Structure formats: C-alpha cells, structure tokens
Amino acid sequence: MAVGEMTFGPSLAEIVKTEKDPEIRKLAVSKITFQPTLTEIAKTDKDPEIRKMAVGEMTFGPSLAEVAKTEKDPEIRKLAVRKITFRPTLEEIARNDKDAEVRKLATEMLGRN
C-alpha cells in the first residue's frame, strides 16, 4: 500500500521514524491526524523540516504550547505560536521566550485574540 493511501496512524508514525527518504517521511506526516503522534514527532524528530510539518498539522492547544515552550528552533516555536489561541499561554511566551522575534509574535497574537 502506498503512503498516500494509508490512513492508520501507527503505521504512518513508523514510516516517519524509519524511512530514509525525506519526501516519503513528509508525506507520512501530512497524513497523520492523531495529535499525540504529531506531538511526539514535533518534539523528537531530528529533522527540523519534519518537526515543522508536524507542528503545521497539529491542532491541540496544549501540545502546541508545549512545543512553543520547549522547541530549540525559534522558527518552529513561531509556527506553534501562530496556532495558539489561549491567552495565558501567549502571555507567558511573550514575557519569557529567549528569542525576541518569538516574543514579538506572541505579543502580536495577543492583539488578535
């Protein structure tokens, strides 16, 4: 079965973990809807492009907040911040993030919520 036809999350997660071809890994991430799996990929994958894709597919606020607060790459943190709607989380990031651009974005997002 081709990756594009798969719908079962654990099989897709296994492809993301074991496949060498980055394009196939990206396709697998794009098909995953199970939020805990996306969160795990966003937090642990070695490839920043795969982590970005996982964050882009995430919708669960607490998981996005966790990534926004713990991810090393500020570009990935900004991607998570753009999807957060919970004001207390945005306020915390606006005050405490180590990167000025992430703090600025969180402040801007507060003006939209």
N, C-alpha and C positions, 0 to 999 in steps of 0.2 A: 504494500500500500504506500502511495506517495505521501510525503509530509503534508502537502496541500489538502489531501483528502482526510487526514486524521482529525479526530475530534476528542480522543481520550487523553486527558491531561497528563497522567503519569508517563505514558509513552512519549509524549512530546517533551516532557521535562527530562527524560532520559536522553533524548536526542540532543537537547541543549547541552547536557553535561558531557556527552561522549563524542559527538560529531566534531570532526576537524574542520570541515568546510564552513566558514563564517556565514555564507549566504543561506545554507540549509539551517544553521542554528537560528538565524534571524527569522526565517520563515516559521520555524517551530515556535519561537517566542510569540510571533504575531497571532498564532492560533490558540495560545493558552488563554483561558478566561478565569481559571481558578486562582483567586487572589493570593492565597498563601504560597502557591508555586511561583507566581510572578514576584512576590516579595522576596522569596528565597533567592531567586535569580538576581534580582536587583541588588541584593546585599552581598552576594558571594561570588558572582561570576568574575573571572579575571579580565574579561574583555569589556572595556568601558562602553563600546557600541552596543553590546548585548545588554548591559545594565541599563543603558539609556532606553533601549527598546522596551525592556521590562517595565520601567517606570512609565513610559508612554502608554502602556497597556493597563496600568494599574488604575483602579477607581476607589479603592478602600482608603478612606481618610487616615485612619491610624497608621496604616502601613506606609502611606506616602509621607506622613510626619516622621516616622522612624527613619526612612531613607533621607529625608531632608535634613535631619539632625545628625546622621551618622556617616553619610557618604563622604569619601575623601575628595572626590572630584566636584568642584563648585558648579560646573555646567550641569551635572546630573542633579545636584541639590536644587539648582534653579528650576530645572524641569519639574521636580517634585513640588516645589513651592508654587509654581503656576497652577497646580491642580488642587491645592489645599484651599478649603473654604472656611475652616474652623478658626475663628478669630484668635483665640488664645494661643494656638499653635503659631499662627503668623506673627503675633506679637512677640512670642518667645524668640522666634528666628530673627525677627527684625532687630531685637536687642542683642542677641548673643552669637549670631553666626560669625565665624572668624573672617569671612570674606565680605568686603564692603558691597560688592555687586549683589550678593545674595541678600544681605540686609536691606539694600535699596529695593530689590524686587519684592521682598516680603512687605516692606512699607507701602509700596505701590499697590500690592494686592489687598492690603487692608483698606485702601481707599475705594476699592471696587466692591467690597463685601459689606 
